[in-house]
Amino acid sequence: MEERTGDTFDAAGIGARIDTPPHGGLSVYDPIARTRIRVETDAENVREQGAEDRFPMPLDAAVSFRTDAITFPVVVAVHVRQADGTHVTQTDHFAFEEFPAGEYVLDLAAPIKLYVRASGPMTVRSDADTTVIEFDRETRVAVGARSFHDSPAGTVTTTDDPRDVMEAVNAFGHALKTQEPARSYPTLRGHPPRLERGDELVIPPGLEAPETDVRMAVPPRFEYIYPAVSLAYYLGARLVPGETPEIRTADGFTYSLDREGGYEATVARTLKQVFVLDCVARTEGYYEVPLFERAALEASLDISFSEARAASPTERLATYLSVPFESVEPYCPTWKLTADVTPSAEYLELVPYLVDELAVVRTPTDDAVASATEQAESVREFYRATDGGTNGGRYVRPTAADSVEQTWAGEGTPIGASKAMVAAYENRVNRSLAPGDIGITVVCNETDMIEERDMTNTVYGSRDELPFDVRQHENLTQAELREVLAADTDFLHYIGHIDEEGIECADGKLALDSIETTGVDAFFLNACSSYRVGAKLVEAGAIGGIVTLSDVLNNAAVTMGKALARLLNVGYPLNVALETARNESYAGGQYVTIGDGGLGIVQPESNLPDLVEITDVRDGTVDITYRTFLTRSFDLGTMMAPTIRSESMYYLAPVRDGLEYTLSVEELVEFVDRRTPIRFDGSLHWADTFDFSRLD
């Protein structure tokens, strides 16, 4: 074996890598999720080669070494399997499990996908802060890592003819890695290929639609095709022209897609129902965990999930759709994304990115758009009356949706939803992610907002386990700001003034048309009427950001800046951070996301960003609602287990309406992480500065 000298083992270039620093242990870094886990071990030697083939699953990197213990500085669920994949058990917080002699593969649900392979006897134990794997003697151990990311595997070209579009969408099913219930895991749903408009339909070899016994018949019109895309992809179904919207299977089963509430509502319900029942059925076999939704649905539905798991895809689908949606709905996670897409070929290239998130897609009618525009005008008049101006252009307010995020793909500037831009998604998948530190750039070009700049000094980069490179700039000239915008950085926080003429600098205003390319990934432009600048940054290469629709008073901007900075720093995606921070200021409604609102700067410590809402305080006890939110790495299908008391149940995230608990003040203090946001008395607080004595 080779002596460790601080080597870096990187098997896939862009994937997870394992560092072995000279001071000992392992450091596993995922440049996609922008997170690092330090693995403590007393191993003296680490071998680069020969470890990957010890695992039955694909890996980006793996190393092997001899040790008598491995410590992970976070509490993670550990799924223990025998070498042939047979599930033995899973452990969680405050666990103590002993395993006899034998070969084991341990699957760790960490912010980076980690695997450990070793021979027993061994013990897996955890407390409130760490998980430890101990052996009775020095043992050969292999550690492997894999990033959670995926991207389009190729490009399908289609004409604007709806029938060609249907054939192009059928190629999406190629990216689905299984027809089994495990397709409900985000890591087993590959990214659909890109769509490109052209003069003829071209589906490259290897991207052809898979053989399937499921058909979805819909009229060949965009107002029917767009709402069907996520369900067709998830079912691995083939879209075919038909006057009556329905699902058909080879063994004669049919299911109408135009039921109560109409076509779009029926398709959305069907997607959610099949997805949730898959999540339940997958707990038979490889991942046998105590899932709350399974316990609840087994008690109320006449379905054998063990039989459903073993059935053919068409038999399973018929079983799922034999029960009313009303019986399943209470156990559906809050859906991640609803997209309003204008039903025209102009928005074809956006479709694969929406499908990748299993978005519920709606197609607003002309009347709905007119109504949305009329509603938004009242908001626009309010902005003009209170702050002296708006960003200009046509505003629309999409119909509210039962989802965490909403996006608008159409003419106009949305209020209450993000503005979808194809360029944002393409920038994300095309961006070459460097494996270096997380770059944060703060620019303050307004001395009256120095309080916000000072706050960024203590917030950004305050997470010890992540490598940050925070750079501060003040009173930049036009040339200096143009240089900063061109430089590569993960996140730009701009504090200052913007108007129709451009971005205010020390020597004048930087015009928008002078911004041709940018190395900025995500941004927060905390300035008046910054929407147009945000759109320009996306067009120039950025992925997404938070902007304003109108003038914002300085004190309101500082309040929003503080809240958003802290939420983004703990791993909140842009959209979720903004929705959480809106109530912190009367100006919260003037902020919107543009581009890819699901983008996060860093990975949360506990996989899912969370929020504790204190709803009542009485007699030394506290009523709370505990909420979690999805991220790019932990998407729909993710399970979570709260580390509260002796809670041993898993839940599908994010739980609708949150989880409610009554705790003592001491239990609450023990439960929250020091960076956990706490909503109390209508305002956001933070566990590391919150005065818990207020609850006594």
C-alpha positions as CSV (number, residue, x, y, z in Angstrom):
1,M,0.0,0.0,0.0
2,E,1.0,3.6,-0.7
3,E,1.7,6.1,2.0
4,R,-0.8,8.9,2.2
5,T,0.5,12.2,1.1
6,G,-2.6,14.3,0.5
7,D,-3.7,12.8,-2.8
8,T,-7.0,13.4,-4.4
9,F,-8.9,10.4,-6.0
10,D,-11.3,11.6,-8.7
11,A,-12.7,8.8,-10.8
12,A,-15.2,10.7,-12.9
13,G,-13.9,14.3,-13.2
14,I,-17.1,16.1,-12.4
15,G,-18.5,13.6,-9.8
16,A,-17.8,13.1,-6.2
17,R,-14.2,12.9,-5.1
18,I,-12.3,11.6,-2.1
19,D,-9.4,13.5,-0.6
20,T,-6.9,12.0,1.9
21,P,-5.4,15.0,3.6
22,P,-2.0,14.6,5.4
23,H,-3.6,15.2,8.8
24,G,-5.7,12.0,8.6
25,G,-9.2,10.8,7.8
26,L,-11.0,11.2,4.5
27,S,-12.7,14.2,3.0
28,V,-15.5,13.4,0.5
29,Y,-16.5,16.3,-1.7
30,D,-19.4,16.6,-4.2
31,P,-18.8,19.5,-6.6
32,I,-22.4,19.2,-7.9
33,A,-24.1,19.5,-4.6
34,R,-21.3,21.8,-3.3
35,T,-21.0,19.9,-0.1
36,R,-18.2,18.2,1.8
37,I,-18.2,15.4,4.5
38,R,-15.3,14.7,6.7
39,V,-14.9,11.0,7.5
40,E,-12.7,10.4,10.6
41,T,-10.6,7.3,10.7
42,D,-7.2,6.3,12.2
43,A,-6.2,4.6,9.0
44,E,-2.5,5.1,8.1
45,N,-2.7,4.0,4.5
46,V,-5.2,4.5,1.8
47,R,-5.1,2.7,-1.6
48,E,-6.3,4.5,-4.7
49,Q,-7.0,1.5,-7.0
50,G,-9.1,-1.6,-6.7
51,A,-11.9,-0.3,-4.5
52,E,-14.6,0.5,-7.0
53,D,-15.2,-3.1,-8.0
54,R,-16.0,-4.0,-4.4
55,F,-19.4,-2.3,-4.8
56,P,-22.5,-3.5,-6.8
57,M,-23.6,0.1,-7.6
58,P,-22.0,2.8,-9.8
59,L,-19.6,5.1,-8.1
60,D,-17.6,8.2,-8.9
61,A,-14.7,7.4,-6.6
62,A,-13.8,4.8,-4.0
63,V,-10.8,4.1,-1.7
64,S,-9.9,1.2,0.6
65,F,-7.8,1.1,3.8
66,R,-7.5,-0.8,7.1
67,T,-9.0,0.7,10.2
68,D,-10.9,-0.3,13.4
69,A,-13.5,2.5,13.2
70,I,-15.0,5.2,10.9
71,T,-16.8,8.2,12.3
72,F,-19.2,10.5,10.3
73,P,-19.7,13.9,11.8
74,V,-23.4,13.9,11.1
75,V,-26.2,11.5,12.0
76,V,-27.2,9.5,8.9
77,A,-29.6,6.6,8.3
78,V,-27.6,3.5,7.5
79,H,-29.2,0.7,5.4
80,V,-27.3,-2.5,6.2
81,R,-27.2,-5.2,3.5
82,Q,-25.4,-8.5,3.0
83,A,-23.0,-8.6,0.1
84,D,-25.7,-10.1,-2.2
85,G,-28.0,-7.0,-1.5
86,T,-30.3,-8.7,1.0
87,H,-31.6,-6.1,3.3
88,V,-30.7,-6.7,7.0
89,T,-31.9,-3.6,8.8
90,Q,-31.6,0.2,8.9
91,T,-30.3,2.3,11.7
92,D,-30.9,6.0,12.5
93,H,-30.3,8.5,15.3
94,F,-29.5,7.1,18.8
95,A,-28.9,3.6,17.3
96,F,-26.9,0.8,18.6
97,E,-26.8,-2.3,16.3
98,E,-24.4,-5.2,16.4
99,F,-23.7,-7.4,13.4
100,P,-22.0,-10.8,13.4
101,A,-19.3,-12.1,11.1
102,G,-20.1,-11.7,7.4
103,E,-19.6,-9.4,4.4
104,Y,-21.8,-6.2,4.5
105,V,-22.5,-3.2,2.3
106,L,-23.7,-0.1,4.2
107,D,-25.8,2.5,2.3
108,L,-25.6,5.9,4.0
109,A,-28.3,8.5,3.4
110,A,-25.8,11.4,3.6
111,P,-25.7,14.7,1.7
112,I,-23.3,12.8,-0.6
113,K,-24.3,9.3,-1.6
114,L,-21.9,7.1,0.5
115,Y,-21.3,3.4,0.7
116,V,-19.1,1.3,3.0
117,R,-18.1,-2.3,2.4
118,A,-16.5,-4.3,5.2
119,S,-16.6,-7.6,7.0
120,G,-18.1,-8.1,10.5
121,P,-18.3,-8.4,13.3
122,M,-19.2,-4.7,13.5
123,T,-21.3,-2.2,15.5
124,V,-23.2,0.8,14.1
125,R,-24.1,3.4,16.7
126,S,-25.1,7.0,16.6
127,D,-25.9,9.8,19.0
128,A,-27.3,13.3,18.5
129,D,-24.3,14.4,16.4
130,T,-22.3,11.5,14.9
131,T,-22.6,8.0,13.3
132,V,-19.8,5.5,14.1
133,I,-19.0,2.2,12.5
134,E,-16.7,0.1,14.7
135,F,-15.0,-3.2,14.1
136,D,-13.7,-5.8,16.6
137,R,-10.3,-5.6,15.0
138,E,-8.5,-3.7,12.3
139,T,-10.4,-4.5,9.1
140,R,-10.1,-3.8,5.4
141,V,-12.8,-1.2,4.6
142,A,-13.8,0.3,1.3
143,V,-15.6,3.7,1.1
144,G,-17.3,4.8,-2.2
145,A,-19.1,8.0,-3.2
146,R,-21.4,9.1,-5.9
147,S,-22.9,12.5,-6.9
148,F,-26.7,12.8,-7.1
149,H,-26.6,14.9,-10.3
150,D,-27.9,14.0,-13.8
151,S,-28.3,15.9,-17.1
152,P,-29.8,15.4,-20.6
153,A,-28.3,12.4,-22.4
154,G,-28.8,13.9,-25.8
155,T,-31.0,16.0,-28.0
156,V,-34.2,15.2,-29.9
157,T,-35.1,17.5,-32.8
158,T,-38.8,18.0,-33.6
159,T,-40.9,20.1,-35.9
160,D,-43.7,22.2,-34.5
161,D,-46.3,19.7,-35.7
162,P,-48.0,18.3,-32.5
163,R,-47.8,14.8,-33.8
164,D,-44.0,15.0,-34.2
165,V,-43.9,16.6,-30.7
166,M,-45.7,13.6,-29.3
167,E,-43.1,11.3,-30.8
168,A,-40.3,13.4,-29.5
169,V,-41.8,13.4,-26.0
170,N,-42.0,9.6,-26.2
171,A,-38.2,9.5,-26.2
172,F,-38.3,10.9,-22.6
173,G,-39.1,7.4,-21.3
174,H,-35.6,6.3,-22.3
175,A,-34.2,8.2,-19.3
176,L,-36.4,6.3,-16.8
177,K,-34.1,3.7,-15.3
178,T,-36.8,1.3,-14.2
179,Q,-40.6,0.5,-14.5
180,E,-40.6,-0.8,-11.0
181,P,-41.9,1.3,-8.0
182,A,-38.3,2.3,-7.3
183,R,-38.7,4.9,-10.2
184,S,-40.2,7.1,-7.4
185,Y,-36.6,7.5,-6.1
186,P,-35.1,10.7,-7.6
187,T,-31.8,8.9,-8.4
188,L,-33.6,6.4,-10.7
189,R,-35.3,9.0,-12.8
190,G,-32.8,10.2,-15.4
191,H,-33.0,13.6,-17.1
192,P,-35.0,13.5,-20.4
193,P,-33.1,14.5,-23.5
194,R,-33.2,18.1,-24.7
195,L,-35.8,19.1,-27.3
196,E,-34.8,21.3,-30.2
197,R,-37.0,22.8,-32.9
198,G,-36.1,21.9,-36.5
199,D,-37.4,21.1,-39.9
200,E,-37.8,17.4,-39.3
201,L,-38.2,14.9,-36.5
202,V,-34.9,13.4,-35.5
203,I,-34.5,10.9,-32.6
204,P,-30.9,9.8,-32.4
205,P,-30.0,6.1,-32.0
206,G,-30.1,5.1,-28.4
207,L,-32.8,7.7,-27.5
208,E,-35.7,5.8,-29.1
209,A,-38.9,5.4,-27.0
210,P,-38.7,2.3,-24.9
211,E,-41.1,-0.7,-25.5
212,T,-44.1,-0.2,-23.3
213,D,-47.5,-1.7,-22.8
214,V,-49.0,1.7,-21.7
215,R,-50.4,4.3,-24.0
216,M,-51.7,7.8,-23.2
217,A,-54.2,9.0,-25.9
218,V,-54.7,12.7,-26.1
219,P,-55.8,15.1,-28.9
220,P,-52.7,16.2,-30.9
221,R,-52.8,19.8,-29.6
222,F,-50.4,21.6,-27.3
223,E,-53.1,22.3,-24.7
224,Y,-53.3,18.5,-24.3
225,I,-49.7,17.5,-24.9
226,Y,-48.1,19.8,-22.4
227,P,-50.1,18.8,-19.3
228,A,-49.5,15.1,-20.2
229,V,-45.7,15.2,-20.4
230,S,-44.8,14.5,-16.8
231,L,-47.3,11.6,-16.4
232,A,-46.3,10.0,-19.7
233,Y,-42.6,10.2,-18.7
234,Y,-43.2,8.7,-15.2
235,L,-45.4,5.9,-16.5
236,G,-43.0,5.2,-19.4
237,A,-46.1,5.5,-21.5
238,R,-46.3,6.3,-25.2
239,L,-48.3,9.4,-26.2
240,V,-50.6,8.6,-29.1
241,P,-53.2,10.8,-30.9
242,G,-56.8,10.2,-29.7
243,E,-59.9,12.3,-29.4
244,T,-60.7,11.1,-25.9
245,P,-57.9,11.6,-23.3
246,E,-57.3,8.3,-21.6
247,I,-54.7,5.7,-20.4
248,R,-54.8,2.3,-22.3
249,T,-52.8,-0.8,-21.5
250,A,-52.1,-3.8,-23.6
251,D,-54.2,-6.1,-21.4
252,G,-57.3,-4.0,-21.9
253,F,-57.3,-1.6,-19.0
254,T,-58.6,2.0,-19.7
255,Y,-58.7,5.0,-17.5
256,S,-60.3,8.3,-18.5
257,L,-58.2,11.4,-18.1
258,D,-61.1,13.8,-18.3
259,R,-62.9,13.4,-15.0
260,E,-64.1,15.8,-12.3
261,G,-62.4,19.1,-12.6
262,G,-61.4,18.5,-16.2
263,Y,-58.4,17.2,-18.1
264,E,-55.5,19.1,-16.5
265,A,-56.8,18.4,-13.0
266,T,-57.3,14.7,-13.7
267,V,-53.8,14.3,-15.2
268,A,-52.3,16.0,-12.1
269,R,-54.2,13.8,-9.7
270,T,-53.2,10.7,-11.6
271,L,-49.5,11.6,-11.5
272,K,-49.6,12.2,-7.8
273,Q,-51.6,9.1,-7.1
274,V,-49.4,6.7,-9.0
275,F,-46.3,8.4,-7.6
276,V,-47.4,8.1,-3.9
277,L,-48.5,4.5,-4.3
278,D,-45.1,3.7,-5.9
279,C,-43.4,5.2,-2.9
280,V,-45.3,2.9,-0.6
281,A,-44.9,-0.2,-2.7
282,R,-41.1,0.3,-3.0
283,T,-40.8,-0.3,0.8
284,E,-41.2,-4.0,-0.2
285,G,-37.7,-5.3,-1.0
286,Y,-34.6,-3.3,-1.2
287,Y,-35.6,-0.4,1.1
288,E,-37.7,-1.9,3.9
289,V,-38.3,1.2,6.1
290,P,-41.2,2.0,8.4
291,L,-43.0,4.6,6.1
292,F,-45.9,6.6,7.7
293,E,-47.8,6.7,4.4
294,R,-47.7,2.9,4.0
295,A,-49.1,2.4,7.5
296,A,-51.9,4.9,6.9
297,L,-52.8,3.7,3.4
298,E,-52.7,0.0,4.2
299,A,-55.2,0.7,6.9
300,S,-57.6,2.5,4.6
301,L,-57.1,0.9,1.1
302,D,-57.9,-2.6,-0.1
303,I,-54.5,-3.0,-1.7
304,S,-51.8,-5.5,-1.0
305,F,-48.6,-3.6,-1.6
306,S,-46.5,-6.7,-1.5
307,E,-48.6,-8.1,-4.4
308,A,-48.5,-4.7,-6.2
309,R,-44.7,-4.7,-5.9
310,A,-44.5,-8.1,-7.6
311,A,-47.1,-7.4,-10.3
312,S,-46.4,-6.4,-13.9
313,P,-46.4,-2.6,-14.6
314,T,-49.8,-2.7,-16.2
315,E,-51.4,-4.8,-13.5
316,R,-49.8,-2.5,-10.9
317,L,-51.2,0.6,-12.7
318,A,-54.7,-0.9,-12.8
319,T,-54.5,-1.6,-9.1
320,Y,-53.3,1.9,-8.2
321,L,-56.1,3.5,-10.3
322,S,-58.8,1.3,-8.8
323,V,-58.9,3.4,-5.6
324,P,-60.3,7.0,-5.4
325,F,-57.8,9.8,-5.3
326,E,-59.5,11.2,-2.3
327,S,-58.2,8.2,-0.3
328,V,-54.6,8.9,-1.4
329,E,-54.6,12.7,-1.4
330,P,-54.0,13.3,2.3
331,Y,-50.7,11.4,2.1
332,C,-49.3,13.1,-1.0
333,P,-46.2,15.2,-0.4
334,T,-46.6,18.9,-1.2
335,W,-45.8,18.9,-4.9
336,K,-42.6,20.7,-5.8
337,L,-43.5,22.6,-9.0
338,T,-46.5,23.8,-11.0
339,A,-45.7,25.3,-14.3
340,D,-48.0,27.5,-16.4
341,V,-46.9,27.1,-20.0
342,T,-48.4,28.9,-23.0
343,P,-49.6,26.2,-25.3
344,S,-47.4,26.9,-28.3
345,A,-44.3,25.5,-29.9
346,E,-42.3,28.5,-28.7
347,Y,-41.9,26.8,-25.3
348,L,-41.1,23.3,-26.5
349,E,-37.4,23.5,-25.4
350,L,-38.5,24.1,-21.8
351,V,-40.5,20.9,-21.5
352,P,-37.6,18.4,-20.7
353,Y,-36.5,20.5,-17.7
354,L,-40.1,20.6,-16.3
355,V,-40.4,16.9,-16.7
356,D,-37.2,16.3,-14.9
357,E,-38.8,17.9,-11.9
358,L,-42.1,16.0,-12.4
359,A,-43.8,19.3,-12.7
360,V,-47.6,19.7,-12.9
361,V,-48.0,21.5,-16.2
362,R,-51.0,23.8,-16.9
363,T,-51.8,25.7,-20.1
364,P,-53.5,29.0,-19.3
365,T,-56.2,30.0,-21.8
366,D,-56.5,33.5,-23.2
367,D,-59.2,34.4,-20.7
368,A,-57.1,33.1,-17.8
369,V,-54.1,35.2,-19.0
370,A,-56.3,38.3,-19.4
371,S,-57.6,37.7,-15.9
372,A,-54.1,37.2,-14.5
373,T,-53.0,40.4,-16.2
374,E,-55.9,42.4,-14.8
375,Q,-55.2,41.1,-11.2
376,A,-51.5,42.0,-11.6
377,E,-52.3,45.5,-12.6
378,S,-53.7,46.3,-9.2
379,V,-50.4,45.1,-7.7
380,R,-48.5,47.2,-10.2
381,E,-50.5,50.3,-9.2
382,F,-49.7,49.5,-5.5
383,Y,-46.0,49.4,-6.3
384,R,-46.2,52.7,-8.2
385,A,-48.1,54.4,-5.4
386,T,-45.9,53.2,-2.6
387,D,-42.4,53.3,-4.1
388,G,-42.5,55.6,-7.1
389,G,-42.1,53.2,-10.0
390,T,-42.2,49.7,-11.4
391,N,-40.0,47.6,-13.6
392,G,-42.1,48.3,-16.7
393,G,-43.8,45.9,-19.1
394,R,-46.8,43.6,-18.7
395,Y,-47.5,41.9,-15.4
396,V,-49.4,38.7,-14.8
397,R,-50.5,36.9,-11.7
398,P,-50.8,33.1,-12.3
399,T,-53.6,31.2,-10.6
400,A,-52.4,29.9,-7.2
401,A,-51.3,26.3,-7.2
402,D,-51.0,23.6,-4.5
403,S,-47.2,23.3,-4.8
404,V,-44.1,24.7,-3.2
405,E,-43.0,26.6,-6.3
406,Q,-44.7,28.1,-9.4
407,T,-43.2,29.1,-12.6
408,W,-44.6,31.0,-15.6
409,A,-43.6,30.4,-19.2
410,G,-45.3,33.0,-21.3
411,E,-45.4,36.7,-22.1
412,G,-45.2,39.1,-19.3
413,T,-43.6,39.4,-15.9
414,P,-45.2,37.0,-13.3
415,I,-46.1,38.1,-9.8
416,G,-46.2,35.3,-7.3
417,A,-44.2,32.9,-9.6
418,S,-40.8,32.7,-11.1
419,K,-40.1,33.5,-14.7
420,A,-39.1,30.4,-16.6
421,M,-36.3,30.8,-19.1
422,V,-34.9,28.0,-21.2
423,A,-31.5,29.7,-21.1
424,A,-31.4,29.3,-17.3
425,Y,-31.8,25.5,-17.5
426,E,-29.4,25.1,-20.4
427,N,-26.9,27.2,-18.5
428,R,-27.2,24.8,-15.5
429,V,-26.6,21.6,-17.5
430,N,-23.9,23.2,-19.7
431,R,-22.0,24.9,-16.9
432,S,-18.6,23.3,-16.1
433,L,-18.5,23.1,-12.3
434,A,-15.1,23.5,-10.9
435,P,-14.2,21.4,-7.9
436,G,-12.8,24.3,-5.9
437,D,-14.2,26.4,-3.1
438,I,-17.8,27.8,-3.2
439,G,-17.3,31.3,-4.5
440,I,-19.4,34.1,-2.9
441,T,-19.1,37.6,-4.3
442,V,-20.6,40.5,-2.4
443,V,-20.8,43.9,-4.1
444,C,-22.0,47.0,-2.1
445,N,-22.3,50.1,-4.3
446,E,-24.6,51.9,-1.8
447,T,-23.2,53.4,1.4
448,D,-26.7,53.7,2.9
449,M,-27.0,49.9,2.9
450,I,-23.7,49.2,4.6
451,E,-25.6,47.3,7.3
452,E,-26.5,44.6,4.8
453,R,-22.9,44.4,3.6
454,D,-21.6,44.0,7.2
455,M,-24.2,41.2,7.8
456,T,-22.8,39.2,4.8
457,N,-19.4,39.2,6.5
458,T,-20.8,36.9,9.3
459,V,-23.3,34.9,7.3
460,Y,-21.7,33.8,4.0
461,G,-19.0,31.2,4.6
462,S,-19.9,30.5,8.2
463,R,-20.3,26.8,7.7
464,D,-17.1,25.1,8.8
465,E,-17.6,21.9,6.9
466,L,-17.8,23.7,3.5
467,P,-15.0,25.4,1.6
468,F,-16.0,29.0,0.9
469,D,-14.2,31.8,-0.9
470,V,-16.0,35.0,0.0
471,R,-15.0,38.2,-1.8
472,Q,-16.2,41.7,-0.8
473,H,-16.2,44.7,-3.1
474,E,-17.3,48.3,-2.5
475,N,-18.1,51.3,-4.7
476,L,-17.0,49.6,-7.9
477,T,-16.5,51.5,-11.1
478,Q,-18.2,50.4,-14.3
479,A,-15.1,48.6,-15.5
480,E,-14.6,46.9,-12.2
481,L,-18.2,45.8,-12.0
482,R,-18.0,44.5,-15.5
483,E,-14.9,42.5,-14.6
484,V,-16.7,41.1,-11.4
485,L,-19.7,40.0,-13.5
486,A,-17.5,38.2,-16.0
487,A,-15.5,36.3,-13.4
488,D,-16.6,32.8,-12.3
489,T,-18.5,32.7,-9.0
490,D,-21.2,30.5,-7.6
491,F,-23.2,33.4,-6.1
492,L,-23.4,37.2,-6.5
493,H,-25.1,39.3,-3.8
494,Y,-25.4,42.9,-5.2
495,I,-26.4,45.8,-2.9
496,G,-27.0,49.1,-4.5
497,H,-29.2,50.9,-7.1
498,I,-30.5,50.0,-10.5
499,D,-32.7,51.9,-12.9
500,E,-33.7,52.0,-16.5
501,E,-30.2,53.3,-17.5
502,G,-28.3,50.5,-15.8
503,I,-26.4,49.6,-12.6
504,E,-25.1,52.4,-10.5
505,C,-21.4,52.5,-10.1
506,A,-18.9,55.0,-8.6
507,D,-18.3,56.6,-12.0
508,G,-21.8,56.4,-13.6
509,K,-24.1,53.6,-14.7
510,L,-23.2,50.3,-16.3
511,A,-25.5,49.8,-19.2
512,L,-27.3,46.4,-19.6
513,D,-26.2,46.0,-23.2
514,S,-22.5,46.0,-22.1
515,I,-23.1,42.7,-20.2
516,E,-22.4,40.1,-22.8
517,T,-21.3,37.1,-20.8
518,T,-21.2,36.3,-17.1
519,G,-19.5,33.7,-14.9
520,V,-22.1,34.1,-12.2
521,D,-24.2,31.0,-11.4
522,A,-26.8,32.4,-9.0
523,F,-27.5,36.0,-7.9
524,F,-29.5,38.2,-5.5
525,L,-29.8,41.7,-6.9
526,N,-31.0,43.7,-3.9
527,A,-31.7,46.9,-5.8
528,C,-34.6,48.8,-7.2
529,S,-36.2,47.4,-10.3
530,S,-33.6,44.8,-10.9
531,Y,-35.7,42.4,-12.9
532,R,-34.3,43.5,-16.3
533,V,-30.7,43.1,-15.1
534,G,-31.5,39.6,-13.8
535,A,-33.0,38.6,-17.1
536,K,-29.9,39.9,-18.8
537,L,-27.6,37.9,-16.5
538,V,-29.5,34.7,-17.4
539,E,-29.2,35.5,-21.1
540,A,-25.5,36.0,-20.5
541,G,-24.9,32.7,-18.8
542,A,-26.4,32.7,-15.3
543,I,-28.7,30.0,-14.0
544,G,-31.1,31.9,-11.8
545,G,-31.6,34.6,-9.2
546,I,-33.8,36.8,-7.0
547,V,-34.7,40.2,-8.3
548,T,-37.2,43.1,-7.6
549,L,-40.1,44.3,-9.7
550,S,-40.1,47.9,-8.5
551,D,-38.4,50.5,-6.3
552,V,-37.7,49.2,-2.8
553,L,-36.9,51.5,0.2
554,N,-33.5,50.9,1.7
555,N,-34.7,49.7,5.1
556,A,-37.0,47.2,3.5
557,A,-34.2,46.0,1.2
558,V,-31.8,45.5,4.1
559,T,-34.4,43.4,6.0
560,M,-35.0,41.2,3.0
561,G,-31.2,41.0,2.3
562,K,-30.5,39.7,5.8
563,A,-33.2,37.0,5.8
564,L,-32.4,35.8,2.3
565,A,-28.6,35.6,2.9
566,R,-29.1,33.4,5.9
567,L,-31.6,31.1,4.2
568,L,-29.4,30.7,1.2
569,N,-26.4,30.0,3.3
570,V,-28.1,27.1,5.1
571,G,-29.1,25.4,1.8
572,Y,-32.5,26.8,0.8
573,P,-33.1,26.9,-2.9
574,L,-33.8,30.4,-4.4
575,N,-37.6,29.9,-4.7
576,V,-38.0,28.4,-1.2
577,A,-35.8,31.0,0.4
578,L,-37.8,33.8,-1.1
579,E,-41.2,32.4,-0.1
580,T,-39.9,31.9,3.4
581,A,-38.5,35.4,3.7
582,R,-41.4,37.3,2.1
583,N,-43.2,38.1,5.3
584,E,-40.1,39.6,6.8
585,S,-40.8,42.9,5.1
586,Y,-43.8,44.8,3.6
587,A,-41.8,44.8,0.4
588,G,-41.5,41.0,0.2
589,G,-44.1,40.8,-2.6
590,Q,-41.9,42.9,-4.8
591,Y,-39.2,40.2,-5.0
592,V,-39.4,37.3,-7.5
593,T,-37.1,34.6,-8.8
594,I,-36.1,34.5,-12.4
595,G,-34.6,31.5,-14.3
596,D,-34.1,28.2,-12.4
597,G,-35.6,29.0,-9.0
598,G,-34.8,25.5,-7.7
599,L,-31.1,26.3,-7.7
600,G,-29.3,26.2,-4.3
601,I,-25.9,27.6,-3.5
602,V,-24.9,24.9,-1.0
603,Q,-26.3,21.6,0.3
604,P,-28.1,21.7,3.7
605,E,-26.4,19.9,6.6
606,S,-29.3,17.6,7.1
607,N,-30.0,16.9,3.4
608,L,-33.3,18.9,3.4
609,P,-33.6,22.5,4.5
610,D,-36.0,22.8,7.3
611,L,-38.1,25.3,9.3
612,V,-39.5,25.1,12.8
613,E,-42.7,27.1,13.3
614,I,-43.6,27.7,17.0
615,T,-47.4,27.9,17.0
616,D,-48.2,27.9,20.7
617,V,-46.4,28.3,24.1
618,R,-48.0,27.2,27.4
619,D,-46.9,25.8,30.7
620,G,-43.4,25.0,29.8
621,T,-44.3,23.2,26.5
622,V,-44.1,24.4,22.9
623,D,-46.3,23.4,20.0
624,I,-44.3,23.3,16.7
625,T,-44.9,22.6,13.1
626,Y,-41.8,21.1,11.5
627,R,-41.4,21.6,7.7
628,T,-38.8,20.4,5.2
629,F,-38.2,21.5,1.6
630,L,-36.9,19.6,-1.4
631,T,-33.6,20.4,-3.2
632,R,-32.1,19.6,-6.5
633,S,-30.3,16.6,-5.0
634,F,-33.2,15.4,-2.8
635,D,-36.2,15.7,-5.0
636,L,-39.7,14.2,-5.0
637,G,-39.5,10.7,-3.6
638,T,-37.1,11.6,-0.8
639,M,-37.9,10.3,2.7
640,M,-37.1,12.0,5.9
641,A,-37.1,10.9,9.6
642,P,-37.3,13.7,12.2
643,T,-34.8,13.4,15.0
644,I,-37.4,14.2,17.6
645,R,-37.6,12.1,20.7
646,S,-38.0,8.4,19.8
647,E,-39.5,9.1,16.4
648,S,-38.7,6.1,14.2
649,M,-41.1,6.7,11.3
650,Y,-40.1,7.9,7.9
651,Y,-42.2,10.3,5.9
652,L,-42.4,11.4,2.2
653,A,-40.9,14.9,2.0
654,P,-42.2,17.5,2.1
655,V,-45.0,16.5,4.4
656,R,-48.3,18.2,3.6
657,D,-48.9,20.9,6.2
658,G,-45.8,19.8,8.1
659,L,-45.4,17.6,11.2
660,E,-46.8,18.7,14.5
661,Y,-45.2,18.1,17.9
662,T,-45.6,19.2,21.5
663,L,-42.1,19.5,23.1
664,S,-40.6,20.9,26.2
665,V,-38.3,23.9,25.7
666,E,-35.4,21.6,26.5
667,E,-36.4,19.1,23.8
668,L,-36.8,21.9,21.3
669,V,-33.3,23.2,22.1
670,E,-31.9,19.7,21.7
671,F,-33.8,19.2,18.4
672,V,-32.9,22.3,16.4
673,D,-29.5,22.8,14.8
674,R,-27.8,26.1,15.5
675,R,-28.5,27.3,12.0
676,T,-32.2,26.2,11.9
677,P,-34.6,29.0,11.0
678,I,-37.3,29.4,13.6
679,R,-40.6,31.3,12.9
680,F,-42.0,32.7,16.1
681,D,-44.5,35.5,16.7
682,G,-44.7,36.2,12.9
683,S,-40.9,36.7,12.4
684,L,-37.9,34.6,11.4
685,H,-35.3,33.9,14.0
686,W,-32.2,31.7,14.1
687,A,-31.4,29.0,16.6
688,D,-27.9,30.3,17.3
689,T,-29.2,33.7,18.4
690,F,-32.8,33.0,19.5
691,D,-33.6,33.6,23.2
692,F,-35.3,30.4,24.2
693,S,-36.0,31.8,27.6
694,R,-38.9,33.7,25.9
695,L,-40.6,30.3,25.7
696,D,-40.5,29.5,29.5
